[in-house]
């Protein structure tokens, strides 16, 4: 009806400020605006009616994307999440007119920002991006054009959002209302509210905590002795518990922490993954960092690793400590402590932190670069054990000698002092079976020279005058 009224008006000859009968003559521009507003109003009403009783945020977001496709005559609409530090983005949620929601997409799991220069520019400026014909950039930006060919995109409209998260809502191959990005901005606002609501629901289901961080700065404790994990703002995350374990990301973070300085990513890749080409290594490193940031986003929106000019470095807005550093710090503190009780208490705290060799689950795949760090922290633990057993042994607290010596040997079966003291404690408590068991273990685990040294020391203690 509206179109008939306006078409009647358009058919009249243009009259300045005149009316003819019941109708006012309108311009072509006014007519198009009325058609646009009428179509938009109908889409809004139709979408609201379809989603009015829906509670699932994913279903609501998909419904909004479906409406955007209809309004623009597009064949695909989706949310893309970007990480400019790792220079990647990935599709978060999408709707395909033919295939349906969240079906196979032409987007890679991760896309490089360098292939979408126009997108990156508009993302930084936070201005809508309209590319009515991708052929127009064939010469000026061939890499981006190739990406469009792969994505079967003849035209694109994208509206950016940010900052946490940062990204785009995009429609592919629009054929109508191409010069009008505002409705897509409205759709983006609703869809992103649903995406964020889904994230909150997922977080509440997986990690229920009353802990509220006192500071905005991300506090992270990286447990690297034994099986690795992270404590972030009071929450623990284990790589093996993630839906998509990301060993490379955890290793990159370990590499940066242990080196305590910015590192060249290709030099790091040569040490860690020497069989990969430079191109593959660079892409895999970016993807791993993106995944790591996505995993940590459950707890805090801060980024951890910065990628720029081929260098990787830890960002200043995170505070990261490791259990290995804590263990060594406590040992140094114990060495300078005067009172024996305080020294023993500090040594016990340090002892408890050692749960195994450095990055135990991935040690064999790490290469030679990790050996000096593993050796260092292993020696720190041996020194802690020696000090602790010596204190308890000389005070004849044999039950604690047995406790700590047996625990130390279960972690590091080559500690000579532990065999020495547990033999003395077993003898003093009349536990011959324990003495024989650990003597056999010493024969198996120690080199012959080391074993004979332990036996010699025990002989001297038993017969001091001989």
N, C-alpha and C positions, 0 to 999 in steps of 0.2 A: 504494500500500500504506500509506504514511504517513498519507494522508488518511483511509483506512478505519479505521486504528487510533485516530486522534484523534477521528474522528466517533463511533466506538463509545464512547469515553470521554465525549464531550460529551453523548451521549444519556442517560447515567446521571444520576441526581439528584445534586446537589452534596453531597459528604460531606467534612467538614473532616478533613484528614489521614487519610483512610480509603483503603483499597484494596479493590477488588471483583474477585475472581478474579485474573487475570493483569494486569489493567489498573488504572491509577490515574486517578481522575476529575480532569480538568484544566479550567481556566477557559477562557472564550472568548479572553481576552487571550493565554494561553499557547499555545492552539491557533493563533492567528494568527501568533504569533512563530515557532512551529515551521514553519508553512507558508512564511512569509517566508524563513526561513533555508534551508529545503530548496530553494526555488525559486532563491535566490541561489547556493547551492552548485552546483546543476545548471547554471546559466548560466555560472558561472566555469569549471567543468569543460568544458563544451561549447565555450566561447570559446577556452580554452587549447588544446584539441585541434585546433580549426580553424586556429589561428594558430601552432601549435608550430614548424613548419618555415618560417615566413614571415620574411624578413629585411628586406623593404621597410618602413620606418617608417610610410609613408603607409597602406599596406595594413593594418598592425597597428592604427593609430589608427582607421581606418574600421571595422575588425572590432569594436573595442571600442565604438564608437558604435552599431553595428548591434545589439550585445548589450544596450546601454543602452535602445535603443528597444524591444526585445523584453521586457526586464524590466519596464519601466514602461508597456508598451502604448502607447508614444508613436509619432508619425508622422514625427518629425524630431529629429535630435541634431547638435549642432555646437559648435565652438570659436569664440568671439568674442574678438578682441584689442582692448583698450581703450587709449586715450590720454587721460587726464583733463586734460592740459594743453591739447590742441587740442579737447577735449570731443567726441571721436568714437570710434566703434568700428566694426569691420568683421568679417565672417565670414572665418575663416582656413581652416577645413576642416569639412566637414559630410557627413551621410548622410541621405538622404530615403528613407523606406520604399517609396514608390511609384516615384520617379524614379531612385533609386540614388545612389551617392556623387558629390559635387561637380558635380551637375547644376544647372540653373537654380534659383535660390532667390528667395523673396519678399523677402529682405533686400535693401536697397539696398547698393551697393558700400561706402558709408559711411553710418553711422547717427549722428544727433545724440544725445548723452547727455541733452540737455534733454527729449527725447521719452520717456525711460525713467527717470523720477525714482526709482522703486523700485529699479531695477537699480543706479543710481549709488550710492544709499544703502547697499545691501548690498555693493557692491564696495569702498566705503570701509571698512565694518565687517568685511569678509571673513567674513560669515555667509551660510549657504545661504538662497536665496530660494524660497519656495513660494507660488504663486498658483493655488489649486485652481479658481478660477472668475474669469475676467477681467471678467465682468459686475459683480463686486463693486466695481470701481474706476471704473465708468462716470461716476459723479457726482463722486467725490473727485479723480480725475485724468483728465479727458477727453482730454488730449493723448496720454497713454500708452495709454488705451483705444483711440483711433483707430489707433495703431500696431499694437496687437494685432489689430484688425479687418483691417488691411492684410496682416498676417502670418498671418491665419486661425488665431490662437491662442486657444483657449478656456481653456487651462490651461498653466501654465509651472512648471518646476522649474529652478533655476539654481544652480550652485555656483561661487563665485569662486576665482580663483587670482591670485598676484602674487608679487613685484613686477615682475620682468623676465623675460617680459612680464607684463602685467596683463590680466585678462579673465575670461570665464565659460565653463563648459561648460553647455549648456542642452539640455533635452528639451522638445519642444512637444506639447501635448495628451496628457499622461499620463492613463491611466485606472486604473492600479493602483499600489500602493505609493507613493502620492503623498506621504504623510507621512514617508517614509523617504529622505532625501537622501544618506545615507552611501554606498550603493552607487554613486551618481553621482559622489561625491567620489573613490571608488576608481577608477572609470572615467576620471575627469578626470586623476588622477595618472598613469595609464598613457598616456593619449592625449597629454598634454602632454610627457611624456618623449619620445614619438615625434615630436611637432612640433619640439621642440628638437633632436632628433637629425637630423631632416631639414634644419633650418637649418644645423647644423654641417657636414653633408655638402655642402650647396650652397655654403657659404662655402669649404670646402676645395677644392672643384672649381674655383671661380672665382678665389680669391685665396689662393695658397700663399705663406706668408711665415714667416720665422723670427723676425720682430721681435715682441718683447713689450714693451708700454708700461711704462715705469718708474713711471708715476703713474696713478692712477685717473682723474684729470682728463682729459677729452677734449681732445686737441690737434688743431686743424684749421688747415690753410693753404688759404685760398680763392684760387685763381688767377683773377683777374678781368681781366687784361690780355690781350686776344686771345681765343682760345677758352677758355671757362671750364671749370674742373675743381676737384677738391678733393683734397688730400693729408690723410689721416686716419690718425694713428698709423703713418706710413710707407707707407700704401697709397694709391694714386691711384684716384679714381672720376670718370668723365666722364658727364655727363648723357646724351649721345647713346649711351653704351654700355648704359644701363639698359634692362631689358625694357619698362618703362613710363616714358619720359622725363617729367620733372616740371618744366617751365620755370617755372611760377608759383612753386613752392617755392624754386627757386634765386634767382629775382628778389626774393622776399620777404626771403630771407637777405641778399642784396646790399643791399637798401634799408635794412635794420636796421644793417648793418655801416657803410655810408657815413654814415648819419645819426648814429650813435654815441649814440643815446638811444632810450628807449621811444617808440613811435609809435602814433597812433590808427589802428586798422585801416581804418575807413571813410574817413579822410582819405587814407591810402595808396591805398586802392582807387580813390578819385576821381582820383588822379594817374595810376595805372597802368591801370585798367580803367574809364574814365568811362562807358561804355555799359551797364554792369551795374547792376541794381537793388541796393539795400542788402542785401536778403535773399540774393540770389544771390551777391553779392560776399563776404558773411560766410561763407556755406557753402563757397564755392570756396576761400577763404583757409584755412579749417579743414582741408579735404581736402588742400590742397597741403602744409600743415605736417605733417599726419599722414603723407603719402607721403614727405616729406623725412626725417622721423624713422625711418620704416621702412627707407628706403635706407641711412641712417647706422647702423642697428642691426646691420648686417653687421659693422661694425668696432668699435662701442662702444655700450653700452646707455644712455648719457647722452642726455638730450633737449637740444635747442639753443635752441628758441624757446618762450617761455611766452605763453599766451593767457589773459588775465583782464581782466574789466571793460572789454572793448572795446579793450584795449591789447595791443600786441605788444612783447616785449623779449627780448633775448638773455639766457640764463641764466648765472649766475655759475660753474657747474661746467663750463664749456667755455672754452677759450682759443683765440680765433680771430685769425689774422693774415692779411693779404692780400699778394700780391706787389706791389701798388701801394704799400702802406705801406712795405714793405721797400725798394722802389726809392727812394722819397723819403728814407727814413732813411739809406740809403747815400750818396745825393747830398749830404745835409747833413753827413754825416761827412767826405766827400771835401773839401768846401769848407773845413773846419777842419783838414785834414791838412797838415802842414808839408812833408814830403818828397815830391818829385815822383813817385818810384816807387810809394810807398804810395798817393798820391792817384790815380795812373793805375790801379792795381790795383783800388781801390775803385770808381772810375768805371766800369771794365769790368764789375764785378759788377752794378752798377746797370743798365748798358746791357743786359746779357743778360736781365734780368727783363722788359723791355718786349717783348711779343710781338704787340702790336697795340692798337687802341683798346679802351676799357673795355667789357667784355661784348660783344665784337664780334658774336657770333652772334645776339644779341637786341637790339642797339642800336636798330634802326629801330622796334622795337615798344615801346620803353620810355617814350616821351614826353619832354617838355621837362625834367623833373626831373633827368635824368641829365646834361644838357649841361654844367652847371658842373663836375661831377666829371670828366667826359671832358676838358674843356678844361684843367683843372688838371693832371691827370696827363700829358696830351699835352705841356704846356709843360715839365713836369719832365723828360720825356724829351728834348725839344729842348735844354734847358739842359745836360743831361748830354752830349749829342752835341757841342754847341758846345765845352764844356770839354775833352772828350777829343780832338777833332780839332785844337783849338788847341794842346794840348800836343804831340801827335804832329807837327803841321805845323811848329811852331817848332823842334822837334828834328830836322826833316827825315826823319822815319821815314815815308816816303811809302807804303810797302807797307801799313802799318797805317792810314794815312789812307784809302787806297783801300778797304781791308777794311771799316772802320767807317762810312765815308761811304756806300758802296754799300748796306750793310745797313740803315743808318738811312733812306735814301731808299726802300728797298723797303717799309718800314713807314710812313713819313711822307714822302711825296714833295714836301712843301712847305717843307723846311728849307733856307733860303738859304745858311747857313754850309756845309752839306754840298756844295752845288754849287760854292761858292767853293773849298773845299779839294780837292775831287776834280779840279777843273780844274787847280789848281796841281800836284797829285801826278801827274796824267796827263801834263802838260807836262814835269815834271822827269824822268819815267821814259821819255819818248819814246813814249807810247801815244796817238797822235793819234786813233785810232778810238774809244777810250774817251772822250776829250775831246769829240769831236763828238757821240757818243751822249748823254752827259749834258747837253751844251749844248742839244740838241734836246729832251730831257726837261724841262729848266728852262724852255724857251719854252712847253711845253705845260702844265706844272704851276703855274708862278708867275704872279702877276699881272704886267702889263707894267711897272709901277713897281718891283716886287720884282726882276724880271729885269734891268732897267736898273741897279739898285743893285748887283747882283752883278757885272755887266759893268764898272761904274765902278770898283769895288774891285779887280778884276783888272787894269784898265788902270793904276791907281795903282801896284800892285805891280810891273807890268812896266816902267812908265816913271815911276819915283818923282819925277824932277826936273821933269817936264813939267807 
